Amino acid sequence: MTRPTDPRILPSDITRSELFLNRRRLLELGVAGAAFGASGVNHLALGADAPPPVDRYKAPRNAAFSVTETPNTLEEISSYNNFYEFGTDKSDPAMNARAFKPTPWSITVDGEAEVKGSFTLEDILKPQALEERVYRMRCVEAWSMVIPWVGFPLGDLIKRFRPTSKAKYVAFTTLMDPKQMPGERDRVLDWPYVEGLRMDEAMHPLTLLAVGVYGKVLPNQNGAPIRLVVPWKYGFKGIKSIVRISFTENQPRTSWSGAAANEYGFYANVNPAVDHPRWSQATERHIGGSSLFAKRQPTLPFNGYASQVASLYTGMDLRRYF
Ligand code: MTE
């Protein structure tokens, strides 16, 4: 993500230059051999001083909701991240989220619902059957990964709160804790990070709340202990480390559209036909393997999920509601 007013971030193909810079920095430290595999991805993320990921969330794969492409490795998934609360470089979250404590955790539910209050993560998880789903993920910055999430449909949780007929949207908030999240001491975004979905998007069976990846507890940098996953939308909709869920009558404010409304919309449906004002969305670079200089692949409408979700937007001008 690049905020146009932020002078520290270069426009254009930032992902490639960042990989290059990170590699150079590590070369300077003399650890390049240990830190990088063929992928050019930083393997320090799961290195010796990081706690080993816990195998708590082994769950059966839901094949009907999974793509057949080969998933990215856990190292790739947990070392190339966007989580501005822990820094703006792709390698920052893995480094700076190590000391983050995602337990104990609770989520406040408020707004237009019959059931409201504060719920521990255990309260939330107890009645939900977890499943694994391999999803194609597409970042607005034109890179992609394939990720085996473990979670449960957000819609199943929403039903438990019994939203009222006034609830047209669901809004989400990330933890605000500048002591633990050093990025929140910088004014890169208007903290805390907030996101939202229309109620029918939130209830769609593809929309997940994820608590794990590869059967393991979510790495902190991926949004521990619980984050949103909406595979047909650009990655910034997938808000991490959620502490509040609010049911609202009006469309909620979202962090990136608040920062640059002409660049990042509320809907953020993956759409190769609607370019970002500063780059094309027609293709993407798949992160992983030997892909540092790999050919770009075409981006698919709704990230390949059109047959399942396009009907949510019938009659909407997707250029206007981008
Ligand atoms: N959530 C919070 N709270 N803060 C963030 O900076 N970045 C978003 C999203 N969720 C972000 C966030 C963006 S831009 C992307 S692409 C995805 O997280 C990246 O998720 P990943 O690092 O697990 O791949």
Residues whose N, C-alpha, C, O or C-beta is under 5 A from the ligand:
A	BS01	MTE	M1 I77 Y80 N81 N82 F83 Y84 E85 C139 T174 Y193 Q221 N222 G235 F236 G238 I239 K240
